[in-house]
């Protein structure tokens, strides 16, 4: 499961990974879905898998960080959907998070960056090419004093250096 975007093709990297997993033949069914925006979404994907006779589903969140989506939004969505399929085991796997292999990926990106142009010379798409659905906000602002209240209560067990 990727985040989802209003930009068509935003999930292409995840789709390619899924394609490779599919080709490996190690899994009976490999599907992709998105939490929001352009689908397919979790409910229709689960229904499709169950329709193909799948009895165990492992959802891997294609997210780097353990934010609100991976802590609450996705597992809540999964719990509500799981009620419809009492005979199917639905597992919430780990997000991508930290893995040794990410170090080499980031190193690869750093090395390839040196030959790229300065950001001032980048030609960007026009924002209006990717319209927001009616009523949606681009960013959800939070004043620094409000954010500070949350940062001090993050619930994790290590020191923060703000």
N, C-alpha and C positions, 0 to 999 in steps of 0.2 A: 504494500500500500504506500503510494506516494502522497504528497500533500495535495496536489491538484493546483491548477493555475488557470487563469483566463487566457494565457498565452498558448495557442495551439503548438503541440510538439515539445512543451516544457518537460514532459516526462520521458522523452526519447531514450535517455541514458538508462533509466530503470527498465524500460521496455526491452532494450537490447540485452540487459543482464537476464531478464526473464526468458528471452529467446534462447540464450546460451544454456540456461538451466533446462529448458524444454528439450533442446537438442541433445543434452547429456543423457536423456532417457532414464535418469535416476528417480524421477517423480512421475506418478500417473498423470497428474494434471498440474499445470503451472498457469496461473492467471494473474493479471495485474488489475488493480483498482486504485481509486483515489478517494481521499477523505472528503474533498470538496471541489467546487467549480466544475470543470469539464469532467465527465465520468470516464469510464464506468465507475460506479460507487460500490461500496461493500455489499449492501443488500442484494443488488442484482447479480453480483459476482458469486456470492454464497449460494444463491438460488441456482445459478448455472452449474456450480460444482456439485451441489447436492443432486441436481437433475442428472448428472453424469455418474451418480452412484458413489461419490466420495463420502467416506465415513469419518475421516480425520482431516481437519483443515488447520494448517499453521499459517497465521498471518505474520509476515515479517514487515515491521514498519520501516520504510526506506527513508529514515530520518537520521541525521547525525546526532542530534541532541535530545536529552530527556526533558522536553518542555511540556507545556500543558497538553498538547495534542497526544504525546506519547504516554503521559502520566494518566490523563483522564478522558479526553475526548474520544480517542480511538477505542480504548477498552470499554467505555460506557456504550458506545455505538455497537460494539461486538456483543456485549452482554444482552442488549435489547434484541438484537437479531437472533442470538442463540436460542432465545425462548421459542422461536418458531421451529427449531430443529432439535428436539430433545434427544434424538438418536445419533446425532453427529457431534463428535468431539471437536471443539473449536478452541485453538490454542493461540494465545497472544505471545509471539516470539519477541526476542530482544531487538532493539533498534540497532543501527549500524554502529553508533557510539565510537569507542576507541577500539582499534584493532591494529596490531603491528603492521599489517599490510597497508593501512592508511598512511603510515609514515612514508613509504616509498611512493605512494600516489601523490602526496603533497610535494615531495622532493621532485618528482617528475614535472609537476605543474610549475614549481619555482624555476627549474632549469629551462622549461619551454618559455617562461615569461620573459627572460632576458632579451630575447630577440623580437619582442612585441613593441608596438609603438607606444608613445606617451599617451596617457589618458586624454590629454587635451586634443589629440588628433583623432580620437575615436568618433566615428559617425554612428549615431544612435538612431533607432527606430523612433518614430513619433509616438508619444504616449497614447494618442487617440486611436492608434491602430489596435489597441487592446482595451476596448471599452469595459467599464465596470457595470455589473448588473445594477438595475435601478435600486436606489436606497443603500447600496454598499459604500463604505468609506475606503479610501485608498490606504490610509494609515490610521491606527487607533492611538491617538496621542495620550501620553501619561506624563503629567508634570513631575519634575525631579523629586519634589518632596513626597509625592504619592508613591513614586517608584521606590524611594528609600525605605518606606514602610514595608514593602514586599521583600526587598533585598535582605532586610534584617531577619525576616521570618521564612527564609527559603526552605527550612526543614531538612537541610542536609547537614552532614556531620564534619565539615571541614571549614577552616577559616577562610574568610573572604578578604581580599585586599582591594578595597574600593578606592 
